Amino acid sequence: MIDEPEEEWIQGLKVRARRKYAKRPLKGRGRQLPPAEGNATVVEIFPNQAAVVRDTGRSRGLCNYRMRSFAFGGASRERSPVCVGDRVRVEVDVIVGRCERRNQLVRSAPNSRDPLLHAVAANLDRLVVVAAALDPEFTPGIVDRFLVAASAQSIPAILCVNKSDLLSPGGERPWSHYARAGVELVEVSALGGEGTDALAELIRGKAAAFCGHSGVGKTSLLRRLLGDESLGRIGGLSAATGMGKHTTTGAVMLPGPAGSFWIDTPGIMNFTLVGVTRESLLPHFPELRDAAVRCIPDCLHDAETDCALRGMPRHLSYRQLLAAL
């Protein structure tokens, strides 16, 4: 089905009229550029535009891009052809190419009828998975999804448990086993500042993305780390769901100390893994992988009564992910 011709505009100038094919994906004709050809970094995304910081002058500006220039092809398309953290080539305030990514935090785009990917951020040195000790309660399911996604992309991850000020002395810490599993773990309070110095040292000079459910305090934590009280909007919990209300609507890269670039991302209720199969899942749980050598051959590490993984802290998360895949 073909719609009426649509005029295409760049920089306020009418370029040409073209016919718009409704919901028909563009065939692969774009070319990803080598990193050496990039001259700017994407720091925020808008419809058909992106804010970038150029390498020369470090000034922030708004650039247009043409979807056709980014039709890389492949089995799945991306919801947006560029994401925060992308290295791009800019010419006269137009993004003309995207550089190859070192890594990416990506999920299946929600509410999409076609196979569509949503790249949240790219070219990361660290992924900070933020959870709350209380209000809302700590939920290991989404934490493990983010940790697996980071492992699959070889991004070193940090589990940051915020709102430690809400814990009673000697209270239960259902996240303590992550440290025994080799996960970098920090407990912080964005409100009082406890633990934030240790977190700041772990991500100093790094490109780090902060991710997690809404309401866990990602923006509040970045406010504390950057000393910027004007950053973002902060919301409470929804009375209907008990989860946080979405206050950050899109990922945004913020300059930090010593050349740091820290990315605030919207709260995510469901994070669908991309590029991970049932067969490749176990190595992303290193403590389960090591214990699996005690299992019988061909053990699926799922519901077998004699599986060596049964009773281990993250075995339930592993089984839930296995079922989802």
C-alpha positions as CSV (number, residue, x, y, z in Angstrom):
1,M,0.0,0.0,0.0
2,I,1.4,3.4,-1.0
3,D,0.6,6.7,0.6
4,E,0.6,10.1,-1.0
5,P,4.0,11.6,-1.8
6,E,5.7,13.1,1.3
7,E,8.0,16.1,1.2
8,E,11.4,15.5,2.8
9,W,13.0,18.4,4.7
10,I,16.5,18.8,6.0
11,Q,17.7,21.9,7.7
12,G,14.4,23.7,6.9
13,L,15.0,23.1,3.1
14,K,12.7,21.0,1.0
15,V,14.9,18.4,-0.7
16,R,12.4,16.4,-2.8
17,A,9.1,14.7,-2.8
18,R,9.0,11.0,-2.3
19,R,6.3,8.3,-1.9
20,K,6.0,6.9,1.6
21,Y,5.6,3.1,1.8
22,A,3.6,2.4,4.9
23,K,5.4,0.2,7.4
24,R,7.7,-1.2,4.8
25,P,11.3,-1.6,6.1
26,L,14.1,-0.1,4.0
27,K,16.4,-2.5,2.4
28,G,20.0,-2.5,3.6
29,R,22.0,0.1,1.8
30,G,23.7,2.0,4.6
31,R,27.3,1.4,5.7
32,Q,28.5,1.6,9.3
33,L,31.6,3.7,9.5
34,P,34.9,2.8,11.1
35,P,35.4,4.5,14.5
36,A,38.1,6.7,13.1
37,E,35.6,8.5,10.9
38,G,33.4,9.7,13.8
39,N,33.5,13.3,14.8
40,A,30.7,13.6,17.4
41,T,28.9,11.6,20.1
42,V,25.1,11.3,20.4
43,V,23.9,12.6,23.8
44,E,20.1,12.6,23.4
45,I,17.5,11.4,20.9
46,F,14.5,13.3,19.5
47,P,12.1,12.4,16.6
48,N,14.3,12.5,13.5
49,Q,16.9,14.5,15.3
50,A,19.7,13.9,17.8
51,A,21.7,16.1,20.1
52,V,25.4,15.6,19.7
53,V,28.6,16.8,21.2
54,R,31.3,17.4,18.6
55,D,34.9,16.4,19.2
56,T,36.0,19.9,18.3
57,G,34.9,22.5,20.8
58,R,32.8,20.0,22.8
59,S,29.7,22.1,21.9
60,R,26.3,20.5,22.0
61,G,24.1,21.0,19.0
62,L,20.9,19.5,17.4
63,C,21.4,17.5,14.1
64,N,19.0,16.0,11.7
65,Y,19.4,12.6,10.1
66,R,17.9,10.7,7.2
67,M,16.5,7.3,7.9
68,R,17.6,6.0,4.5
69,S,21.3,6.7,5.4
70,F,21.0,4.1,8.3
71,A,19.2,1.3,6.5
72,F,21.8,-1.3,7.5
73,G,19.6,-4.3,6.8
74,G,19.7,-7.6,8.7
75,A,17.0,-9.7,10.3
76,S,15.9,-7.0,12.8
77,R,15.6,-3.2,12.5
78,E,16.2,-0.6,15.2
79,R,13.5,1.7,16.5
80,S,15.9,4.6,16.1
81,P,19.0,4.4,13.9
82,V,21.2,6.1,16.5
83,C,21.2,5.9,20.2
84,V,22.9,7.7,23.1
85,G,26.6,6.9,23.1
86,D,26.8,6.4,19.4
87,R,29.8,7.8,17.6
88,V,28.6,9.5,14.4
89,R,29.8,11.5,11.5
90,V,28.3,15.0,11.3
91,E,28.5,17.3,8.2
92,V,26.8,20.7,8.2
93,D,24.5,19.8,11.1
94,V,23.4,16.5,9.5
95,I,24.3,13.1,10.8
96,V,25.5,11.3,7.7
97,G,26.8,8.1,9.2
98,R,27.0,5.9,12.3
99,C,30.2,4.3,13.4
100,E,30.5,0.6,14.4
101,R,29.6,0.1,18.0
102,R,31.9,-1.5,20.6
103,N,28.9,-2.8,22.5
104,Q,25.3,-1.9,23.1
105,L,22.6,-2.3,25.7
106,V,19.7,-3.5,23.6
107,R,16.2,-5.0,24.1
108,S,13.2,-5.9,21.9
109,A,11.2,-2.8,21.4
110,P,7.9,-3.0,23.4
111,N,4.5,-2.8,21.6
112,S,6.0,-3.6,18.2
113,R,4.3,-5.9,15.7
114,D,7.5,-6.3,13.7
115,P,10.9,-7.5,15.0
116,L,12.2,-4.2,16.2
117,L,15.1,-3.5,18.5
118,H,15.5,-0.7,20.9
119,A,19.2,0.2,21.6
120,V,19.2,2.1,24.9
121,A,22.9,3.1,24.9
122,A,26.1,2.1,23.1
123,N,29.9,2.1,23.6
124,L,29.8,1.6,27.4
125,D,32.7,1.1,29.8
126,R,30.3,0.2,32.7
127,L,26.7,-0.7,33.2
128,V,25.3,0.4,36.6
129,V,22.3,-1.7,37.5
130,V,20.4,0.3,40.1
131,A,18.0,-1.4,42.4
132,A,16.3,-0.2,45.6
133,A,16.8,-1.8,49.0
134,L,13.1,-0.8,49.8
135,D,10.4,1.3,48.3
136,P,10.1,-0.5,45.9
137,E,11.4,-3.8,47.2
138,F,14.5,-5.4,45.7
139,T,13.5,-7.5,42.6
140,P,16.2,-9.9,41.4
141,G,14.4,-10.7,38.1
142,I,15.1,-7.4,36.3
143,V,18.6,-7.2,37.9
144,D,19.6,-10.5,36.5
145,R,18.2,-9.6,33.0
146,F,20.5,-6.5,33.0
147,L,23.5,-8.5,34.3
148,V,23.0,-11.1,31.5
149,A,22.6,-8.4,28.9
150,A,25.8,-6.7,30.1
151,S,27.7,-10.0,30.2
152,A,26.6,-10.9,26.6
153,Q,28.1,-7.6,25.4
154,S,31.2,-7.9,27.6
155,I,30.3,-4.7,29.5
156,P,31.5,-4.8,33.2
157,A,28.5,-4.4,35.4
158,I,28.0,-2.9,38.8
159,L,25.0,-3.7,41.0
160,C,24.2,-0.5,42.9
161,V,21.6,-0.9,45.7
162,N,20.2,2.5,46.5
163,K,18.1,3.7,49.5
164,S,20.3,1.9,52.0
165,D,19.2,4.5,54.5
166,L,15.8,2.7,54.6
167,L,17.4,-0.5,56.0
168,S,17.1,-1.3,59.6
169,P,20.4,-2.2,61.4
170,G,21.1,-5.9,60.8
171,G,18.2,-6.1,58.3
172,E,18.1,-8.8,55.6
173,R,20.0,-8.0,52.4
174,P,18.6,-10.3,49.7
175,W,21.3,-9.0,47.3
176,S,24.3,-10.1,49.3
177,H,24.9,-13.3,47.3
178,Y,25.7,-11.2,44.2
179,A,29.1,-10.3,45.7
180,R,29.8,-14.0,46.3
181,A,29.0,-14.6,42.6
182,G,31.6,-12.1,41.5
183,V,29.3,-9.1,40.8
184,E,30.7,-5.7,41.8
185,L,28.3,-4.6,44.5
186,V,27.9,-1.2,46.2
187,E,25.2,0.0,48.7
188,V,24.4,3.7,48.5
189,S,22.0,6.3,49.6
190,A,21.3,9.1,47.1
191,L,19.5,10.9,49.9
192,G,22.3,10.9,52.5
193,G,25.3,10.3,50.2
194,E,26.5,7.2,51.9
195,G,28.5,4.9,49.5
196,T,28.3,7.4,46.6
197,D,32.1,8.2,46.8
198,A,32.9,4.5,46.3
199,L,30.5,4.3,43.3
200,A,32.0,7.5,41.8
201,E,35.5,6.0,41.9
202,L,34.3,2.9,40.0
203,I,32.9,5.0,37.1
204,R,35.3,7.9,37.2
205,G,36.5,8.7,33.7
206,K,34.2,6.0,32.2
207,A,31.2,6.0,29.9
208,A,28.6,4.4,32.2
209,A,24.8,3.9,31.8
210,F,22.5,3.8,34.8
211,C,19.6,1.4,34.3
212,G,16.8,-0.2,36.3
213,H,13.1,0.0,37.3
214,S,11.4,3.3,37.7
215,G,11.5,4.7,41.3
216,V,14.8,3.1,42.3
217,G,16.5,6.5,42.3
218,K,18.7,6.6,39.2
219,T,18.2,10.3,38.6
220,S,18.5,11.1,42.3
221,L,21.8,9.2,42.4
222,L,23.1,11.1,39.4
223,R,22.1,14.4,41.0
224,R,24.2,13.4,44.0
225,L,27.2,12.3,42.0
226,L,27.2,15.4,39.7
227,G,26.1,17.9,42.4
228,D,23.4,19.1,40.1
229,E,20.0,19.6,41.7
230,S,18.4,20.7,38.5
231,L,18.9,17.4,36.8
232,G,15.7,15.6,35.6
233,R,12.4,15.2,37.4
234,I,11.9,12.8,40.3
235,G,8.7,11.0,41.0
236,G,7.3,8.7,43.7
237,L,5.7,5.3,43.5
238,S,2.5,4.5,41.7
239,A,-0.3,3.6,44.2
240,A,-1.8,1.2,41.6
241,T,1.4,-0.8,40.8
242,G,3.7,-0.1,43.7
243,M,6.4,0.6,41.1
244,G,8.0,3.9,40.2
245,K,6.4,6.4,37.9
246,H,8.3,7.2,34.7
247,T,10.0,10.6,35.1
248,T,13.0,10.2,32.7
249,T,11.4,9.9,29.3
250,G,14.5,9.2,27.2
251,A,18.2,8.4,27.7
252,V,20.5,11.4,28.1
253,M,24.3,11.5,28.4
254,L,25.7,13.8,31.1
255,P,29.3,15.0,31.4
256,G,31.0,14.0,34.6
257,P,34.4,14.5,36.2
258,A,37.7,13.4,34.6
259,G,36.1,12.9,31.2
260,S,33.3,10.8,32.5
261,F,30.1,10.4,30.5
262,W,27.2,9.1,32.6
263,I,23.9,8.1,30.9
264,D,20.5,8.4,32.7
265,T,18.0,6.0,31.2
266,P,14.2,5.7,31.6
267,G,12.8,3.2,34.0
268,I,12.2,-0.1,32.3
269,M,9.4,-2.4,33.5
270,N,10.4,-5.3,31.2
271,F,13.7,-6.0,29.6
272,T,13.7,-8.6,26.9
273,L,17.1,-10.2,26.2
274,V,18.4,-10.0,22.6
275,G,21.1,-12.3,21.2
276,V,21.0,-14.7,24.1
277,T,19.7,-18.3,23.5
278,R,18.8,-21.1,25.9
279,E,22.0,-22.8,25.0
280,S,24.2,-19.7,25.7
281,L,22.4,-18.5,28.9
282,L,24.3,-20.5,31.6
283,P,27.8,-18.9,31.1
284,H,26.3,-15.6,32.1
285,F,25.6,-17.0,35.6
286,P,29.3,-17.8,36.4
287,E,28.6,-19.4,39.8
288,L,25.9,-21.6,38.3
289,R,28.2,-22.5,35.4
290,D,30.9,-23.6,37.8
291,A,28.5,-25.7,39.9
292,A,27.1,-27.4,36.7
293,V,30.2,-29.6,36.4
294,R,28.7,-31.7,39.2
295,C,25.6,-32.4,37.3
296,I,24.8,-35.5,35.2
297,P,25.4,-35.3,31.5
298,D,22.6,-33.6,29.5
299,C,21.2,-31.9,32.6
300,L,19.1,-29.0,31.6
301,H,19.5,-27.3,35.0
302,D,15.8,-26.6,35.0
303,A,13.4,-28.8,37.0
304,E,15.7,-31.9,37.5
305,T,15.5,-33.1,41.2
306,D,19.2,-34.1,41.2
307,C,20.5,-30.9,39.5
308,A,23.5,-29.5,41.4
309,L,22.2,-25.9,40.9
310,R,19.0,-26.5,42.9
311,G,18.9,-24.2,46.0
312,M,21.5,-21.8,44.7
313,P,20.4,-18.1,45.1
314,R,20.2,-17.3,41.3
315,H,18.9,-20.7,40.1
316,L,15.3,-19.4,40.1
317,S,16.2,-16.4,38.0
318,Y,18.1,-18.7,35.6
319,R,15.0,-20.9,35.2
320,Q,12.7,-18.0,34.7
321,L,15.0,-16.6,31.9
322,L,15.4,-20.0,30.4
323,A,11.6,-20.3,30.2
324,A,11.3,-16.9,28.6
325,L,13.9,-17.7,26.0
